[in-house]
């Protein structure tokens, strides 16, 4: 079994953490790095990570997250925000992201125009900017959880929360960012729950 597959089998949505165990600082930095290095559409790096550390704030966050104990019992909590205003076509941020490639001016302009056209014809007719950015943030979320599993660290992705309550608690400007998910990291207490998945034959189609 490959190391990656071992990590995938180790990972599960950990509901019960050992509150006495803390992730080493260097390991948590690696987890954040797994998120930072993730791919994103047009390389826009749509994510912003808020590490919620203070016990008081974590207690309030737990209330906004349906009182789920993982928020306060895990070692670390990250709230993932999706960029909204910054990734709209024509912003300084978008120009900066494309500018990093060091392309000739005409090539960069062509990319900017393609980006604007994609936004107009492939994003906005089907979803808003927050929804599109959220899709990219889930790539980072998945990499952080699998990467953590490769270090023997457990995680739990959390979508059960009041978006408005979390944004108010963290003083988030909803025009700039939207809360995508919270994710907790730490070490499990007790045995891992069984992994329940459909067989591959039910999920794959060849044409």
VENNORFEN-V440823 format. One record per backbone hydrogen bond with DSSP energy under -0.5 kcal/mol. NH is the residue of the N-H (numbers start at 1). CO is the residue of the C=O. If there is no record, write none. Layout:
# VENNORFEN-V440823
NH;CO
NH;CO
This chain:
# VENNORFEN-V440823
6;2
7;3
8;4
9;5
10;6
11;7
14;12
14;155
18;187
19;17
21;18
28;24
29;25
30;26
31;27
32;28
33;29
34;30
35;31
36;32
37;33
38;35
43;40
44;41
48;81
50;48
50;79
51;49
52;50
52;77
53;51
58;54
59;55
60;56
61;57
62;58
63;59
64;60
65;61
65;62
66;63
67;62
68;62
68;65
71;68
72;69
73;69
74;70
75;185
76;185
77;52
78;183
79;50
80;78
80;181
81;48
81;79
82;178
83;46
84;176
85;175
87;84
88;85
91;88
94;86
95;91
96;92
97;93
98;94
99;95
100;96
100;97
101;98
102;99
108;104
109;105
110;106
111;107
112;108
113;109
114;110
115;111
116;112
117;113
118;114
119;115
120;116
121;117
122;118
123;118
123;119
124;119
126;123
127;123
132;128
133;129
134;130
135;131
136;132
137;133
138;134
139;135
139;136
140;136
141;137
142;138
143;139
144;140
145;141
146;142
147;143
148;144
149;145
150;146
151;147
151;148
152;149
153;148
154;186
155;12
156;184
158;182
161;159
162;64
163;161
166;162
167;163
168;164
169;165
170;166
171;168
172;167
174;172
176;173
177;173
178;82
180;80
181;80
182;158
183;78
184;156
185;76
186;154
189;16
190;188
196;194
197;195
202;199
203;200
204;200
